[in-house]
Amino acid sequence: MSDFKTVQKELRKYAKRKTAAQSRKFFKTGKGQYAENSLFIGVRVPDIRKVAKEHVGISMAEMKKLIKSQIHEERLLGLIILVNKYKNAKSEKEEEKVYKQYVSLFKYVDNWDLVDASCPYIVGPYLLARDRSDLYKWAKSDHLWTKRIAMVSNWWLIRKNDLKDVFKIAQILLSDEHDLIHKAVGWMLREAGKKDLKKLEAFLKKNYSKIPRTSLRYAIERFPEVKRKRYLEGKI
C-alpha cells in the first residue's frame, strides 16, 4: 500500500529547479498575489499524472496529507488521485464518499489549475443527476476558489448537454471583481455556446452592460470575426 512518504519521494524524482522557477512566475507567487504562499518543486503535470496513476490505491488519509501539503505539485497529485478514485468508484456510496471528501478539502484547492483539474471530474459527474443547490451556495461564497469551483464544475454538465445551471451561476458571478472568476465565467459561457448558441447570445445581450470585458472576450472567442467585433464595440 502506498503512503505519503513513498509517493512524496517518487514525485521528487521528477523535480527540476528550472521548472520550479518558471512555475513560481506563472502561478503568481509574489507578495500579495493569489499564490503567495505556494511552494513549487518543479514537476510537470504529465509526470504528476504518471505518479497519480501508479498510486491510486493510496488510502484517503494518506492522500489528504498530499492535498494539505504546502507544495503545489503535491496538492495537485493528491487531487488527481482523488479524481481517479472517483472514476474507479464501484457504487454510488463510493462516489458520495469521494465527493464529500473533496468538498471538505476546498480550503486546499487554492489555485486555478487545482480547481480545473479536479472539480469538473468529481463535482460535475456527481451532480449530473442530483440536486445542485451546492453550486449556488458556492457561487455566493467569499472564497475565490470555491466560487471558481461553482463555475467550472459546469464543464462536465455542459458536455452532457445540460445547460440548466451554467447561465444562472454565471449570472451570480458577473459582479465578481477577480480576473480568475471573469475567465472562468467566460470559459463556461463559451462552452455552453458550443451546445446552444442562441442561449449564449440571449444571455450576452441581456447582460451586456454588466459582463466583464474578459468574460465577454472568452465567451465570444469562437464567433465569426465580424460578429465578434460587433460585440466588442457594443453594436449588438
C-alpha positions as CSV (number, residue, x, y, z in Angstrom):
1,M,0.0,0.0,0.0
2,S,1.3,3.4,-0.9
3,D,1.8,6.1,1.7
4,F,2.6,9.8,1.8
5,K,6.3,9.5,2.2
6,T,6.7,6.9,-0.6
7,V,4.6,9.0,-3.0
8,Q,6.4,12.2,-2.0
9,K,9.8,10.6,-2.6
10,E,8.7,9.3,-6.0
11,L,7.3,12.7,-7.1
12,R,10.6,14.4,-6.3
13,K,12.4,12.2,-8.8
14,Y,10.8,14.4,-11.5
15,A,11.6,17.7,-9.8
16,K,13.7,20.3,-11.8
17,R,14.8,23.7,-10.5
18,K,14.2,25.4,-13.8
19,T,10.6,24.2,-13.9
20,A,10.1,25.3,-10.3
21,A,11.4,28.8,-11.1
22,Q,9.1,29.1,-14.2
23,S,6.1,27.8,-12.1
24,R,6.7,30.4,-9.4
25,K,6.3,33.2,-12.0
26,F,3.5,31.6,-13.9
27,F,1.3,30.9,-10.9
28,K,1.8,34.4,-9.3
29,T,3.6,33.6,-6.1
30,G,4.8,37.2,-5.5
31,K,3.8,39.1,-2.3
32,G,0.1,39.9,-2.3
33,Q,-0.6,37.7,-5.3
34,Y,-3.1,34.8,-5.3
35,A,-0.5,32.0,-4.8
36,E,1.8,33.9,-2.5
37,N,2.2,31.0,0.0
38,S,2.6,28.2,-2.6
39,L,5.9,26.4,-2.9
40,F,7.0,24.6,-6.1
41,I,9.5,21.8,-6.6
42,G,9.3,21.8,-10.4
43,V,7.3,18.7,-11.5
44,R,5.4,18.9,-14.8
45,V,1.8,17.8,-15.0
46,P,2.4,14.7,-17.2
47,D,4.8,13.4,-14.6
48,I,2.4,14.2,-11.8
49,R,-0.3,12.2,-13.6
50,K,2.1,9.3,-14.0
51,V,2.7,9.1,-10.3
52,A,-1.0,9.5,-9.5
53,K,-1.9,6.6,-11.8
54,E,0.7,4.4,-10.0
55,H,-0.7,5.2,-6.6
56,V,-4.4,5.4,-7.0
57,G,-4.7,2.8,-4.2
58,I,-3.3,5.1,-1.6
59,S,-5.6,5.5,1.5
60,M,-7.8,8.5,1.9
61,A,-5.9,9.5,5.0
62,E,-2.5,9.5,3.2
63,M,-4.0,11.2,0.1
64,K,-5.3,14.0,2.4
65,K,-1.7,14.6,3.5
66,L,-0.8,15.3,-0.1
67,I,-3.7,17.7,-0.7
68,K,-2.9,19.6,2.5
69,S,0.8,20.0,1.6
70,Q,2.2,23.4,1.1
71,I,3.9,22.0,-2.0
72,H,1.8,22.8,-5.0
73,E,2.6,19.7,-7.0
74,E,1.8,17.5,-4.0
75,R,-1.6,19.1,-3.7
76,L,-2.2,18.6,-7.5
77,L,-1.1,15.0,-7.2
78,G,-3.5,14.3,-4.3
79,L,-6.4,15.9,-6.2
80,I,-5.7,13.9,-9.3
81,I,-5.6,10.7,-7.2
82,L,-9.0,11.7,-5.8
83,V,-10.3,12.2,-9.3
84,N,-9.0,8.8,-10.2
85,K,-10.7,7.3,-7.1
86,Y,-14.0,8.8,-8.3
87,K,-13.6,7.4,-11.7
88,N,-12.9,4.0,-10.2
89,A,-15.8,4.1,-7.7
90,K,-17.9,0.9,-7.9
91,S,-21.0,2.3,-6.3
92,E,-23.0,5.5,-5.6
93,K,-21.8,5.2,-1.9
94,E,-18.2,5.3,-3.0
95,E,-18.9,8.3,-5.3
96,E,-20.6,10.1,-2.4
97,K,-17.6,9.4,-0.2
98,V,-15.2,10.9,-2.7
99,Y,-17.5,13.9,-3.3
100,K,-17.8,14.7,0.4
101,Q,-14.1,14.3,0.9
102,Y,-13.4,16.7,-2.0
103,V,-15.8,19.3,-0.6
104,S,-14.2,19.1,2.8
105,L,-10.9,20.0,1.2
106,F,-11.9,23.1,-0.7
107,K,-9.5,25.2,1.5
108,Y,-6.6,23.5,-0.1
109,V,-7.8,23.6,-3.7
110,D,-6.3,27.1,-3.9
111,N,-5.2,27.7,-7.4
112,W,-6.9,27.8,-10.8
113,D,-5.1,24.6,-12.1
114,L,-6.0,22.7,-8.9
115,V,-9.7,23.7,-9.4
116,D,-9.7,22.9,-13.1
117,A,-8.0,19.6,-12.8
118,S,-10.5,18.3,-10.1
119,C,-14.0,19.8,-9.8
120,P,-15.2,19.0,-13.4
121,Y,-14.4,15.4,-12.8
122,I,-15.8,15.0,-9.3
123,V,-18.5,17.6,-8.8
124,G,-19.7,17.6,-12.4
125,P,-20.5,13.9,-12.7
126,Y,-21.7,13.6,-9.1
127,L,-24.3,16.4,-9.5
128,L,-25.4,15.4,-13.0
129,A,-28.4,13.5,-11.7
130,R,-28.6,15.2,-8.3
131,D,-29.7,18.4,-6.6
132,R,-27.3,21.2,-7.4
133,S,-28.0,23.7,-4.6
134,D,-24.4,23.3,-3.6
135,L,-23.3,25.1,-6.8
136,Y,-25.4,28.1,-5.9
137,K,-24.2,28.2,-2.3
138,W,-20.5,28.0,-3.5
139,A,-21.1,30.8,-6.1
140,K,-22.1,33.1,-3.3
141,S,-19.0,32.2,-1.2
142,D,-16.4,34.8,-0.1
143,H,-13.7,32.3,-1.1
144,L,-12.2,32.9,-4.6
145,W,-11.5,29.2,-5.4
146,T,-14.9,28.0,-4.1
147,K,-16.6,30.4,-6.5
148,R,-14.4,29.2,-9.4
149,I,-15.4,25.6,-8.4
150,A,-19.1,26.6,-8.7
151,M,-18.5,27.8,-12.2
152,V,-16.0,25.3,-13.6
153,S,-17.9,22.3,-12.3
154,N,-20.4,23.1,-15.1
155,W,-17.9,21.9,-17.7
156,W,-19.0,18.3,-17.2
157,L,-22.7,19.2,-17.2
158,I,-22.3,21.2,-20.4
159,R,-20.6,18.2,-22.1
160,K,-23.7,16.2,-21.3
161,N,-25.9,18.8,-22.9
162,D,-27.2,20.0,-19.5
163,L,-27.2,23.8,-19.6
164,K,-29.9,24.5,-16.9
165,D,-27.4,25.9,-14.4
166,V,-24.4,27.3,-16.2
167,F,-26.1,30.6,-17.2
168,K,-27.6,31.0,-13.7
169,I,-24.3,30.5,-12.0
170,A,-22.6,32.9,-14.5
171,Q,-25.3,35.5,-13.6
172,I,-24.4,35.3,-9.9
173,L,-20.7,35.8,-10.6
174,L,-21.0,38.6,-13.2
175,S,-20.4,41.2,-10.4
176,D,-17.3,39.4,-9.0
177,E,-14.1,41.6,-9.2
178,H,-11.5,38.9,-9.6
179,D,-10.0,38.2,-13.1
180,L,-9.8,34.5,-12.5
181,I,-13.6,34.4,-12.0
182,H,-14.1,36.5,-15.1
183,K,-12.0,34.0,-17.1
184,A,-13.9,31.0,-15.6
185,V,-17.3,32.6,-16.4
186,G,-16.3,33.4,-20.0
187,W,-14.8,30.0,-20.5
188,M,-18.0,28.2,-19.3
189,L,-20.2,30.6,-21.4
190,R,-18.1,29.8,-24.5
191,E,-18.5,26.0,-23.8
192,A,-22.3,26.4,-23.4
193,G,-22.4,28.3,-26.7
194,K,-21.0,25.3,-28.4
195,K,-24.1,23.4,-27.4
196,D,-26.7,26.2,-27.8
197,L,-25.5,29.4,-29.5
198,K,-29.0,31.0,-29.2
199,K,-29.0,30.7,-25.4
200,L,-25.5,32.2,-25.2
201,E,-26.3,35.2,-27.4
202,A,-29.5,35.8,-25.4
203,F,-27.5,35.8,-22.2
204,L,-24.9,38.1,-23.6
205,K,-27.5,40.6,-24.9
206,K,-29.4,40.6,-21.7
207,N,-26.3,41.1,-19.6
208,Y,-24.1,43.1,-21.9
209,S,-23.8,46.1,-19.7
210,K,-22.7,44.0,-16.7
211,I,-20.5,41.4,-18.1
212,P,-16.7,41.9,-17.5
213,R,-14.7,42.5,-20.6
214,T,-12.5,39.4,-20.0
215,S,-15.6,37.2,-19.7
216,L,-17.0,38.7,-22.9
217,R,-13.8,38.0,-24.8
218,Y,-13.7,34.4,-23.7
219,A,-17.4,33.9,-24.4
220,I,-17.3,35.1,-28.0
221,E,-13.9,33.6,-28.9
222,R,-15.5,31.2,-31.4
223,F,-17.7,33.8,-33.0
224,P,-17.0,34.8,-36.6
225,E,-14.7,37.8,-36.7
226,V,-17.3,40.3,-37.9
227,K,-19.8,39.3,-35.2
228,R,-17.1,39.2,-32.5
229,K,-16.0,42.8,-33.4
230,R,-19.7,44.0,-33.2
231,Y,-19.9,42.5,-29.7
232,L,-16.7,44.2,-28.6
233,E,-17.8,47.5,-30.0
234,G,-21.3,47.2,-28.4
235,K,-23.1,47.0,-31.7
236,I,-25.3,44.1,-30.9
